[in-house]
Amino acid sequence: MYLPEPHPTSSTRALELLETAAADPSRAVQEDPEIRAAFEDSLRELAEDIVKHNPSLAHLLLGMGEAPSPIVHGQN
């Protein structure tokens, strides 16, 4: 009996992207625009969750982005 191939779902595609990037994540992000877009989307979602649920952590992380950071040097 012939069964047609199921249509790939977004979770299936996400798993494929993870498998592709697992060996060398930094190279995969640089070379594959689809992986780069997925990484940026997930990073953006993470940042939105941090701002929403823990604004003080968001403030700390933003402060650590500057060099030299007074937060890193214990001046917070």
RABEL-V661768 format. One record per pair of residues at least 4 apart in sequence whose ideal C-beta (glycine too) atoms are under 7 Angstrom apart, sorted by the first residue. I is the first residue (numbers start at 1). J is the second residue. Records with the same first field share a line. If there is no record, write none. Layout:
I->J  J
This chain:
8->12  13
10->14
11->15
12->16
13->17
14->18
15->19
16->20
17->21  34  35  38
18->22
20->28  32  35
21->25  28  35
24->28
25->29
26->30
27->31
28->32  35
29->35  36  39
32->36
33->37
34->38
35->39
36->40
37->41
38->42
39->43
40->44
41->45
42->46
43->47
44->48
45->49
46->50
47->51
48->52
49->53
50->54  57  58
51->55  58
54->58
55->59
56->60
57->61
58->62
59->63
60->64  71
61->65
63->69  71
64->69  71  72
68->73
69->73
70->75  76
71->76
